Amino acid sequence: MMNIMEGYKMNENILIENAILAFLHHYPEHNWVNDYKVLLDKVQTIRHAKPEDAEVRKRGRPAKRQRKKETTSNTSSKEESETT
């Protein structure tokens, strides 16, 4: 048999949120309901928050152009040297 949650990646925040929701559902008249609602808001904002500054990975060394066998020299400097 395939596990129901097998294809679903769970993390601690989802488990905590589920436990708080279960408590609020089963004990709506409890003294701690207001505290649990505040905690539920915090857990939900953490889950829906975007990462602030995600690091961008560099991909190895920078690309360099391939050198040609014959380098092109500056023709104006050759002309000057020939005339002198």
Buried (B, 14 or more C-beta within 10 A) or exposed (E): EEEEEEEEEEEEBEEBBEEBEEBBEEEEEEEEEEEBEEBBEBBEEEEEEEEEEEEEEEEEEEEEEEEEEEEEEEEEEEEEEEEE
